Amino acid sequence: MTAPQAAAREGSAAASTRILTGNQAAAYGAYLSQVQVVSAYPITPQTTVIETLAELYRDAPWPSRFVNVESEHSAMAACIGASMAGARAFTATSSQGLALMHELLHWASAQRLPLVMVNVNRALAPGWNIWTDQNDSLSQRDTGWMQLYCESNQEALDTVIQAYRVAEQVQIPIMVVLDAFVLSHTAEAVSLPSPEMVRAFLPPRDPPFRLDVEEPHAFGGLLTPDHYQEVRAKLHRGMEDAIPIWGEAERSWEAFTGRAYDAVVPYRTEDAEMVLVASATVASTARDVIDALRARGKKVGLLRVRLFRPTPHDALRLALRGIPRVAVIDRNISYGHHGIFFQEIKSALYDLPARERPGMFGYVTGLGGRDVTRGVILDAVGRTLSRDRAEPETVWIGRKE
Amino acid sequence: MRPDERLELRIHGRGGQGAVLASLILADAAHREGYHVQVFPEFGVERRGAPVAAFARLGRSPIRDRTKVYTPHHVMVLDAALVRSVDVTAGLQPNGWILLNHAGRDAGQDGSPLPEGPWRVATVDATSIAAEHGIGTSTAPIVNTTMAGAFARVTALVSIDAICDAIRERIGAKAESNIAGARAAFDAVSVRPAPTDAALQAMYR
């Protein structure tokens, strides 16, 4: 009996703790959300998300359907159809699979469908690479999906459940992002919330419109210049509204489980002269680095960015205003420009008064699964503290010469 | 163990031998004994028969370090013949244990040598024990559970009872033969004397 089976068998038992991989934890999130339609196409390192869901279904079936498809494009199409019919739909993918979905990601968000998708960050080919970096998900920045980056397996489970609640409130799809292998295939203790608790937190989906043969509607019709812009402005507004609604979901989840994560997560930033900004598992390792530097009297802190879209402008400004130096570590790159979190955060801080605007330092590292070690993170801190001004070009760290 | 201390382990095996399951059994057992644990396979593509590795981190506080394991405290080797093709002691800390599935005290059945260096070496004939207990097939016994039992003995990090509970949780129907194998390996493991001061001095020269 595998750990997922054993836990599934416990059924309605109170919260229990299991050793689960990130992918298993994310699958538990979908299972506890009682997703009604799952459609997906296998791709490393995502595949075990769907395999775990299949095991859970085998051991304790719930009313749901798996739709077999021939590609990720079709998987997203199936989820869109299911969601339009009122179902809670789920999929998971990585890298090339996410890229293949691109056209339909726009469709899902503009149709205001509250899908939740797990994307396991994997570098894009060529050459073939199955290891982690963020260029696959960040390439979907402007598709109108919310994006959250997880740093632990517990967070992967919790975030999928939180995502359904928020997605269904704001009618916007959400991508929950996990680092390949570093989370997806790494096992650690995960506390499983009870099904009753999740039911109380996440009510059944109640869509305002749905495909229904008894009550016909037209979907996806012609949208002329008279109306298109207003419809898109509503999507944008929905994204902005999602920030406080996400906050409410965090408080509610915290009341149920004692756990909350928030959009941005400061760590030892009080009195900091330099704040490191990181996302996903790099932020997790960076906490150890910050502790070591604080122990040596260095006034450094960490800001972890969890919610990438919508951009939590106010939280970023509040956390970083007046900090002399801010160093952003990106496990991604916008070729010909900069690391993507770097450019976004720099933009968010530009409106601060000049005297409160931090000096911005950007570092790119860890592409294609290169390990982001404590040494690499220390290198970013050291370079930032040793310079008064940022170097104008993109700075690579942990790169072979 | 101080709260900020970490204990790192590496398991060498071949694709299909169950190195990843061995790491999960150790993780479950350590979790039962109150450790925070993190285990992961070598990141990449596995092929049956090719050398693979799995890793574990243990601590008394939540583990935030999500880098690879470079300097393990202990190493477990599921197939002693790997010693000839894989640097199984790479980064191994001085005085760390290297536990090998190995038929003899000095050389494997195929003549493969025991690693030489400032480490403590333990051997157990896990292949024979697994075969006697009908774990896997007689030509290809599965040694991960027996090796987990031996590991509990040499490192004393986790109890044999915790290992057996973890095996029961992970394996289900076939647990009892695996548990018997783990207990037999726990009793059978043999230990080579710790390295001399000269060997240690050579290490730090």
Chai-1 contact restraints between the chains, C-beta under 6 A:
chainA,res_idxA,chainB,res_idxB,connection_type,confidence,min_distance_angstrom,max_distance_angstrom,comment,restraint_id
A,M1,B,G172,contact,1.0,0.0,6.0,A-B,restraint_1
A,A6,B,E169,contact,1.0,0.0,6.0,A-B,restraint_2
A,I19,B,A27,contact,1.0,0.0,6.0,A-B,restraint_3
A,I19,B,D28,contact,1.0,0.0,6.0,A-B,restraint_4
A,I19,B,H31,contact,1.0,0.0,6.0,A-B,restraint_5
A,F181,B,F43,contact,1.0,0.0,6.0,A-B,restraint_6
A,V182,B,R66,contact,1.0,0.0,6.0,A-B,restraint_7
A,H185,B,F40,contact,1.0,0.0,6.0,A-B,restraint_8
A,H185,B,P41,contact,1.0,0.0,6.0,A-B,restraint_9
A,T186,B,F40,contact,1.0,0.0,6.0,A-B,restraint_10
A,A187,B,A27,contact,1.0,0.0,6.0,A-B,restraint_11
A,A187,B,V39,contact,1.0,0.0,6.0,A-B,restraint_12
A,E188,B,Q38,contact,1.0,0.0,6.0,A-B,restraint_13
A,A189,B,H31,contact,1.0,0.0,6.0,A-B,restraint_14
A,T281,B,R66,contact,1.0,0.0,6.0,A-B,restraint_15
A,S284,B,R64,contact,1.0,0.0,6.0,A-B,restraint_16
A,S284,B,R66,contact,1.0,0.0,6.0,A-B,restraint_17
A,T285,B,D65,contact,1.0,0.0,6.0,A-B,restraint_18
A,T285,B,R66,contact,1.0,0.0,6.0,A-B,restraint_19
A,T285,B,T67,contact,1.0,0.0,6.0,A-B,restraint_20
A,R287,B,R64,contact,1.0,0.0,6.0,A-B,restraint_21
A,D288,B,R64,contact,1.0,0.0,6.0,A-B,restraint_22
A,D288,B,D65,contact,1.0,0.0,6.0,A-B,restraint_23
A,D371,B,T67,contact,1.0,0.0,6.0,A-B,restraint_24
A,D371,B,K68,contact,1.0,0.0,6.0,A-B,restraint_25
A,T373,B,T67,contact,1.0,0.0,6.0,A-B,restraint_26
